[in-house]
Amino acid sequence: MRKIVLMMSVSVDGFIEGPDRELDWHMVDDELHRHFNEQLGAMGAFLNGRVTYELMAGFWPTADSDPSSTGPMVEFARI
């Protein structure tokens, strides 16, 4: 039997998003990307909700060829 792992970004005071659904507090740097890469790379699959999928689908399919992408971002795009 496989494990189900939940990964969520939550602020220290328990918020996932701002009052207008903004995620401007959620800053993803190379260190956090490396952590995500390590965690997601070990998984057989991962599932996003509709809103997260729509946010990701606009950038990640071509991020590995974007010259502004850092090494950890390129690696994340290929997972």
Secondary structure by P-SEA (a helix, b strand, c coil): cbbbbbbbbbcccccccccccccccccccaaaaaaaaaaaaacccccccaaaaaaaaaccccccccccccaaaaaaaac
